[in-house]
Amino acid sequence: MFAHSCATGTANDMCVRTWRYDGAVYLVVANTTRRQIKGKVDVKAAFEKITMLNGSKGCALKDQHTVSVALDGLGVAFVRLDLVR
């Protein structure tokens, strides 16, 4: 369903989990290092909207299939992705 890459380190510097619930996809991205990381999460489905949950920061919808990520050290982002209908 997804693949991730980290532009400022290795793929192991970013931990990603996804699940579907009630017509949306939820995504948790965690920086496993103490330094800032930047990267992206590529998803197979097409999304039209991203919503940051619980005060999260650091993720943005780059295009319908890519979430850009910029997290501070040990940062975590929790987002909801709404599918194109």
A tleap script that builds the chain and sets N, CA, C and O, in Angstrom:
source leaprc.protein.ff14SB
mol = sequence {
  NMET PHE ALA HIE SER CYS ALA THR GLY THR
  ALA ASN ASP MET CYS VAL ARG THR TRP ARG
  TYR ASP GLY ALA VAL TYR LEU VAL VAL ALA
  ASN THR THR ARG ARG GLN ILE LYS GLY LYS
  VAL ASP VAL LYS ALA ALA PHE GLU LYS ILE
  THR MET LEU ASN GLY SER LYS GLY CYS ALA
  LEU LYS ASP GLN HIE THR VAL SER VAL ALA
  LEU ASP GLY LEU GLY VAL ALA PHE VAL ARG
  LEU ASP LEU VAL CARG
}
set mol.1.N position { 0.804 -1.190 0.000 }
set mol.1.CA position { 0.000 0.000 0.000 }
set mol.1.C position { 0.854 1.264 0.000 }
set mol.1.O position { 0.428 2.288 -0.534 }
set mol.2.N position { 2.057 1.215 0.591 }
set mol.2.CA position { 2.896 2.401 0.625 }
set mol.2.C position { 4.366 2.000 0.566 }
set mol.2.O position { 4.731 0.856 0.840 }
set mol.3.N position { 5.180 2.949 0.210 }
set mol.3.CA position { 6.638 2.824 0.275 }
set mol.3.C position { 7.160 4.151 0.793 }
set mol.3.O position { 6.595 5.200 0.482 }
set mol.4.N position { 8.228 4.123 1.578 }
set mol.4.CA position { 8.761 5.379 2.086 }
set mol.4.C position { 10.260 5.463 1.837 }
set mol.4.O position { 10.957 4.454 1.732 }
set mol.5.N position { 10.725 6.691 1.748 }
set mol.5.CA position { 12.153 6.940 1.590 }
set mol.5.C position { 12.517 8.184 2.390 }
set mol.5.O position { 11.689 9.068 2.613 }
set mol.6.N position { 13.759 8.228 2.810 }
set mol.6.CA position { 14.233 9.332 3.628 }
set mol.6.C position { 15.357 10.033 2.879 }
set mol.6.O position { 16.376 9.415 2.573 }
set mol.7.N position { 15.182 11.308 2.583 }
set mol.7.CA position { 16.160 12.073 1.806 }
set mol.7.C position { 17.364 12.489 2.637 }
set mol.7.O position { 18.422 12.778 2.078 }
set mol.8.N position { 17.229 12.526 3.959 }
set mol.8.CA position { 18.319 12.998 4.814 }
set mol.8.C position { 18.844 11.900 5.724 }
set mol.8.O position { 19.244 12.180 6.854 }
set mol.9.N position { 18.852 10.683 5.267 }
set mol.9.CA position { 19.335 9.556 6.054 }
set mol.9.C position { 18.947 8.264 5.357 }
set mol.9.O position { 18.900 8.197 4.128 }
set mol.10.N position { 18.673 7.253 6.141 }
set mol.10.CA position { 18.259 5.974 5.570 }
set mol.10.C position { 16.767 5.762 5.787 }
set mol.10.O position { 16.136 6.474 6.569 }
set mol.11.N position { 16.214 4.786 5.095 }
set mol.11.CA position { 14.788 4.460 5.262 }
set mol.11.C position { 14.494 4.032 6.698 }
set mol.11.O position { 13.364 4.182 7.162 }
set mol.12.N position { 15.486 3.504 7.406 }
set mol.12.CA position { 15.297 3.086 8.797 }
set mol.12.C position { 15.138 4.270 9.746 }
set mol.12.O position { 14.711 4.089 10.886 }
set mol.13.N position { 15.474 5.476 9.295 }
set mol.13.CA position { 15.312 6.665 10.138 }
set mol.13.C position { 13.856 7.093 10.273 }
set mol.13.O position { 13.523 7.916 11.126 }
set mol.14.N position { 12.987 6.532 9.430 }
set mol.14.CA position { 11.564 6.891 9.427 }
set mol.14.C position { 10.743 5.608 9.516 }
set mol.14.O position { 10.900 4.700 8.701 }
set mol.15.N position { 9.874 5.546 10.505 }
set mol.15.CA position { 8.986 4.396 10.685 }
set mol.15.C position { 7.578 4.831 10.269 }
set mol.15.O position { 7.094 5.871 10.716 }
set mol.16.N position { 6.921 4.041 9.418 }
set mol.16.CA position { 5.606 4.398 8.886 }
set mol.16.C position { 4.630 3.249 9.100 }
set mol.16.O position { 4.969 2.089 8.866 }
set mol.17.N position { 3.425 3.571 9.543 }
set mol.17.CA position { 2.349 2.592 9.684 }
set mol.17.C position { 1.080 3.193 9.089 }
set mol.17.O position { 0.818 4.385 9.251 }
set mol.18.N position { 0.301 2.377 8.408 }
set mol.18.CA position { -0.960 2.830 7.824 }
set mol.18.C position { -2.069 1.847 8.147 }
set mol.18.O position { -1.829 0.669 8.409 }
set mol.19.N position { -3.299 2.366 8.121 }
set mol.19.CA position { -4.471 1.509 8.205 }
set mol.19.C position { -5.654 2.256 7.633 }
set mol.19.O position { -5.660 3.485 7.557 }
set mol.20.N position { -6.673 1.481 7.225 }
set mol.20.CA position { -7.910 2.057 6.688 }
set mol.20.C position { -9.007 1.941 7.728 }
set mol.20.O position { -9.119 0.943 8.440 }
set mol.21.N position { -9.814 2.992 7.794 }
set mol.21.CA position { -10.960 2.981 8.690 }
set mol.21.C position { -11.989 3.972 8.177 }
set mol.21.O position { -11.665 5.132 7.924 }
set mol.22.N position { -13.199 3.534 8.024 }
set mol.22.CA position { -14.333 4.391 7.702 }
set mol.22.C position { -14.084 5.257 6.453 }
set mol.22.O position { -14.387 6.450 6.452 }
set mol.23.N position { -13.536 4.651 5.401 }
set mol.23.CA position { -13.366 5.348 4.131 }
set mol.23.C position { -12.143 6.246 4.015 }
set mol.23.O position { -11.983 6.948 3.017 }
set mol.24.N position { -11.282 6.232 5.024 }
set mol.24.CA position { -10.063 7.055 4.976 }
set mol.24.C position { -8.863 6.175 5.302 }
set mol.24.O position { -9.006 5.058 5.798 }
set mol.25.N position { -7.697 6.695 5.017 }
set mol.25.CA position { -6.446 6.021 5.371 }
set mol.25.C position { -5.763 6.858 6.436 }
set mol.25.O position { -5.640 8.075 6.293 }
set mol.26.N position { -5.325 6.218 7.489 }
set mol.26.CA position { -4.604 6.889 8.564 }
set mol.26.C position { -3.136 6.510 8.479 }
set mol.26.O position { -2.785 5.373 8.165 }
set mol.27.N position { -2.301 7.472 8.760 }
set mol.27.CA position { -0.874 7.308 8.599 }
set mol.27.C position { -0.165 7.855 9.830 }
set mol.27.O position { -0.417 8.983 10.254 }
set mol.28.N position { 0.719 7.049 10.398 }
set mol.28.CA position { 1.582 7.503 11.488 }
set mol.28.C position { 3.009 7.430 10.978 }
set mol.28.O position { 3.459 6.387 10.505 }
set mol.29.N position { 3.720 8.552 11.078 }
set mol.29.CA position { 5.117 8.619 10.657 }
set mol.29.C position { 5.943 9.042 11.872 }
set mol.29.O position { 5.618 10.025 12.538 }
set mol.30.N position { 7.007 8.300 12.154 }
set mol.30.CA position { 7.860 8.628 13.297 }
set mol.30.C position { 9.317 8.744 12.862 }
set mol.30.O position { 9.815 7.933 12.080 }
set mol.31.N position { 9.983 9.760 13.380 }
set mol.31.CA position { 11.416 9.933 13.178 }
set mol.31.C position { 12.105 9.166 14.300 }
set mol.31.O position { 11.899 9.471 15.474 }
set mol.32.N position { 12.912 8.185 13.955 }
set mol.32.CA position { 13.555 7.338 14.958 }
set mol.32.C position { 14.923 7.871 15.376 }
set mol.32.O position { 15.633 7.218 16.140 }
set mol.33.N position { 15.299 9.057 14.879 }
set mol.33.CA position { 16.601 9.640 15.208 }
set mol.33.C position { 16.415 10.931 16.005 }
set mol.33.O position { 15.292 11.406 16.174 }
set mol.34.N position { 17.499 11.482 16.481 }
set mol.34.CA position { 17.460 12.748 17.218 }
set mol.34.C position { 17.694 13.954 16.322 }
set mol.34.O position { 17.664 15.089 16.798 }
set mol.35.N position { 17.927 13.729 15.037 }
set mol.35.CA position { 18.133 14.831 14.089 }
set mol.35.C position { 16.905 14.972 13.189 }
set mol.35.O position { 16.114 14.039 13.052 }
set mol.36.N position { 16.758 16.142 12.583 }
set mol.36.CA position { 15.624 16.366 11.682 }
set mol.36.C position { 15.777 15.494 10.437 }
set mol.36.O position { 16.880 15.300 9.927 }
set mol.37.N position { 14.650 14.978 9.965 }
set mol.37.CA position { 14.659 14.195 8.731 }
set mol.37.C position { 13.658 14.781 7.749 }
set mol.37.O position { 12.690 15.437 8.135 }
set mol.38.N position { 13.914 14.530 6.473 }
set mol.38.CA position { 12.981 14.873 5.405 }
set mol.38.C position { 12.876 13.666 4.510 }
set mol.38.O position { 13.862 12.973 4.258 }
set mol.39.N position { 11.674 13.418 4.031 }
set mol.39.CA position { 11.468 12.275 3.164 }
set mol.39.C position { 10.090 12.309 2.549 }
set mol.39.O position { 9.443 13.354 2.489 }
set mol.40.N position { 9.647 11.147 2.089 }
set mol.40.CA position { 8.314 11.067 1.482 }
set mol.40.C position { 7.748 9.679 1.681 }
set mol.40.O position { 8.472 8.704 1.881 }
set mol.41.N position { 6.423 9.623 1.619 }
set mol.41.CA position { 5.697 8.365 1.652 }
set mol.41.C position { 4.878 8.313 0.370 }
set mol.41.O position { 4.030 9.171 0.127 }
set mol.42.N position { 5.142 7.301 -0.442 }
set mol.42.CA position { 4.385 7.104 -1.685 }
set mol.42.C position { 3.290 6.090 -1.423 }
set mol.42.O position { 3.538 5.029 -0.851 }
set mol.43.N position { 2.070 6.422 -1.844 }
set mol.43.CA position { 0.928 5.534 -1.640 }
set mol.43.C position { 0.289 5.197 -2.984 }
set mol.43.O position { 0.312 6.010 -3.908 }
set mol.44.N position { -0.277 4.005 -3.090 }
set mol.44.CA position { -0.859 3.561 -4.359 }
set mol.44.C position { -2.183 4.244 -4.670 }
set mol.44.O position { -2.470 4.546 -5.828 }
set mol.45.N position { -2.983 4.486 -3.651 }
set mol.45.CA position { -4.292 5.115 -3.870 }
set mol.45.C position { -4.127 6.615 -4.101 }
set mol.45.O position { -3.093 7.193 -3.766 }
set mol.46.N position { -5.155 7.239 -4.675 }
set mol.46.CA position { -5.148 8.687 -4.909 }
set mol.46.C position { -5.896 9.395 -3.779 }
set mol.46.O position { -7.014 9.019 -3.427 }
set mol.47.N position { -5.259 10.427 -3.216 }
set mol.47.CA position { -5.848 11.167 -2.110 }
set mol.47.C position { -6.056 12.620 -2.497 }
set mol.47.O position { -5.287 13.187 -3.274 }
set mol.48.N position { -7.119 13.222 -1.940 }
set mol.48.CA position { -7.419 14.606 -2.264 }
set mol.48.C position { -7.202 15.550 -1.092 }
set mol.48.O position { -7.160 16.766 -1.279 }
set mol.49.N position { -7.065 15.010 0.108 }
set mol.49.CA position { -6.971 15.879 1.278 }
set mol.49.C position { -6.173 15.189 2.371 }
set mol.49.O position { -6.279 13.980 2.577 }
set mol.50.N position { -5.368 15.992 3.071 }
set mol.50.CA position { -4.645 15.494 4.242 }
set mol.50.C position { -5.083 16.319 5.445 }
set mol.50.O position { -5.203 17.540 5.353 }
set mol.51.N position { -5.321 15.658 6.566 }
set mol.51.CA position { -5.700 16.334 7.796 }
set mol.51.C position { -4.729 15.913 8.890 }
set mol.51.O position { -4.584 14.725 9.181 }
set mol.52.N position { -4.067 16.892 9.492 }
set mol.52.CA position { -3.155 16.610 10.592 }
set mol.52.C position { -3.992 16.411 11.851 }
set mol.52.O position { -4.864 17.227 12.148 }
set mol.53.N position { -3.737 15.345 12.588 }
set mol.53.CA position { -4.522 15.008 13.772 }
set mol.53.C position { -3.716 15.202 15.048 }
set mol.53.O position { -2.491 15.090 15.044 }
set mol.54.N position { -4.405 15.490 16.121 }
set mol.54.CA position { -3.815 15.623 17.457 }
set mol.54.C position { -2.642 16.595 17.506 }
set mol.54.O position { -1.650 16.336 18.187 }
set mol.55.N position { -2.747 17.702 16.795 }
set mol.55.CA position { -1.707 18.719 16.829 }
set mol.55.C position { -0.433 18.360 16.087 }
set mol.55.O position { 0.605 18.989 16.291 }
set mol.56.N position { -0.503 17.364 15.237 }
set mol.56.CA position { 0.680 16.935 14.479 }
set mol.56.C position { 1.137 18.006 13.504 }
set mol.56.O position { 0.345 18.832 13.050 }
set mol.57.N position { 2.437 17.979 13.185 }
set mol.57.CA position { 3.028 18.845 12.177 }
set mol.57.C position { 4.030 18.015 11.393 }
set mol.57.O position { 4.477 16.964 11.850 }
set mol.58.N position { 4.378 18.501 10.201 }
set mol.58.CA position { 5.479 17.881 9.487 }
set mol.58.C position { 5.123 17.072 8.262 }
set mol.58.O position { 6.020 16.551 7.598 }
set mol.59.N position { 3.848 16.945 7.936 }
set mol.59.CA position { 3.441 16.205 6.738 }
set mol.59.C position { 2.570 17.100 5.858 }
set mol.59.O position { 1.804 17.930 6.348 }
set mol.60.N position { 2.706 16.909 4.554 }
set mol.60.CA position { 1.899 17.663 3.592 }
set mol.60.C position { 1.646 16.777 2.386 }
set mol.60.O position { 2.457 15.910 2.061 }
set mol.61.N position { 0.529 16.997 1.730 }
set mol.61.CA position { 0.194 16.244 0.525 }
set mol.61.C position { 0.902 16.914 -0.653 }
set mol.61.O position { 0.504 17.996 -1.085 }
set mol.62.N position { 1.942 16.277 -1.167 }
set mol.62.CA position { 2.721 16.823 -2.281 }
set mol.62.C position { 1.956 16.685 -3.590 }
set mol.62.O position { 1.903 17.627 -4.381 }
set mol.63.N position { 1.370 15.527 -3.821 }
set mol.63.CA position { 0.468 15.273 -4.942 }
set mol.63.C position { -0.473 14.163 -4.505 }
set mol.63.O position { -0.428 13.755 -3.344 }
set mol.64.N position { -1.311 13.665 -5.381 }
set mol.64.CA position { -2.332 12.689 -4.985 }
set mol.64.C position { -1.756 11.374 -4.460 }
set mol.64.O position { -2.463 10.617 -3.794 }
set mol.65.N position { -0.500 11.094 -4.747 }
set mol.65.CA position { 0.096 9.817 -4.346 }
set mol.65.C position { 1.309 9.954 -3.430 }
set mol.65.O position { 1.950 8.956 -3.103 }
set mol.66.N position { 1.633 11.185 -3.010 }
set mol.66.CA position { 2.855 11.385 -2.225 }
set mol.66.C position { 2.612 12.317 -1.042 }
set mol.66.O position { 2.055 13.405 -1.189 }
set mol.67.N position { 3.043 11.865 0.133 }
set mol.67.CA position { 3.029 12.688 1.336 }
set mol.67.C position { 4.472 13.078 1.632 }
set mol.67.O position { 5.321 12.208 1.827 }
set mol.68.N position { 4.756 14.378 1.669 }
set mol.68.CA position { 6.102 14.829 2.033 }
set mol.68.C position { 6.191 14.902 3.555 }
set mol.68.O position { 5.219 15.236 4.232 }
set mol.69.N position { 7.366 14.585 4.074 }
set mol.69.CA position { 7.571 14.495 5.519 }
set mol.69.C position { 8.790 15.324 5.909 }
set mol.69.O position { 9.835 15.232 5.266 }
set mol.70.N position { 8.661 16.131 6.955 }
set mol.70.CA position { 9.773 16.863 7.566 }
set mol.70.C position { 9.514 16.855 9.071 }
set mol.70.O position { 8.660 17.586 9.572 }
set mol.71.N position { 10.263 16.021 9.774 }
set mol.71.CA position { 10.035 15.861 11.211 }
set mol.71.C position { 11.285 16.199 12.006 }
set mol.71.O position { 12.398 15.866 11.598 }
set mol.72.N position { 11.098 16.862 13.142 }
set mol.72.CA position { 12.200 17.112 14.072 }
set mol.72.C position { 12.627 15.789 14.707 }
set mol.72.O position { 11.964 14.766 14.535 }
set mol.73.N position { 13.724 15.819 15.431 }
set mol.73.CA position { 14.229 14.625 16.089 }
set mol.73.C position { 13.191 13.968 16.978 }
set mol.73.O position { 12.556 14.632 17.798 }
set mol.74.N position { 13.020 12.676 16.817 }
set mol.74.CA position { 12.047 11.865 17.550 }
set mol.74.C position { 10.608 12.357 17.376 }
set mol.74.O position { 9.742 12.057 18.199 }
set mol.75.N position { 10.357 13.111 16.306 }
set mol.75.CA position { 9.013 13.634 16.037 }
set mol.75.C position { 8.072 12.576 15.494 }
set mol.75.O position { 8.497 11.595 14.884 }
set mol.76.N position { 6.792 12.793 15.727 }
set mol.76.CA position { 5.743 11.882 15.264 }
set mol.76.C position { 4.625 12.700 14.631 }
set mol.76.O position { 4.242 13.746 15.155 }
set mol.77.N position { 4.103 12.224 13.506 }
set mol.77.CA position { 2.952 12.861 12.860 }
set mol.77.C position { 1.861 11.821 12.679 }
set mol.77.O position { 2.135 10.678 12.313 }
set mol.78.N position { 0.626 12.219 12.936 }
set mol.78.CA position { -0.549 11.369 12.788 }
set mol.78.C position { -1.499 12.085 11.837 }
set mol.78.O position { -1.970 13.180 12.145 }
set mol.79.N position { -1.788 11.481 10.684 }
set mol.79.CA position { -2.596 12.152 9.670 }
set mol.79.C position { -3.700 11.261 9.135 }
set mol.79.O position { -3.636 10.034 9.211 }
set mol.80.N position { -4.711 11.915 8.592 }
set mol.80.CA position { -5.808 11.250 7.892 }
set mol.80.C position { -5.744 11.652 6.430 }
set mol.80.O position { -5.649 12.839 6.116 }
set mol.81.N position { -5.795 10.689 5.546 }
set mol.81.CA position { -5.799 10.935 4.105 }
set mol.81.C position { -7.161 10.554 3.562 }
set mol.81.O position { -7.609 9.420 3.730 }
set mol.82.N position { -7.825 11.509 2.906 }
set mol.82.CA position { -9.137 11.238 2.337 }
set mol.82.C position { -8.986 10.876 0.866 }
set mol.82.O position { -8.323 11.586 0.109 }
set mol.83.N position { -9.600 9.774 0.467 }
set mol.83.CA position { -9.513 9.268 -0.900 }
set mol.83.C position { -10.253 10.155 -1.889 }
set mol.83.O position { -11.262 10.773 -1.549 }
set mol.84.N position { -9.742 10.214 -3.124 }
set mol.84.CA position { -10.438 10.894 -4.194 }
set mol.84.C position { -11.702 10.090 -4.481 }
set mol.84.O position { -11.651 8.866 -4.605 }
set mol.85.N position { -12.828 10.777 -4.584 }
set mol.85.CA position { -14.102 10.070 -4.841 }
set mol.85.C position { -14.574 10.346 -6.229 }
set mol.85.O position { -15.622 9.845 -6.636 }
savepdb mol mol.pdb
quit
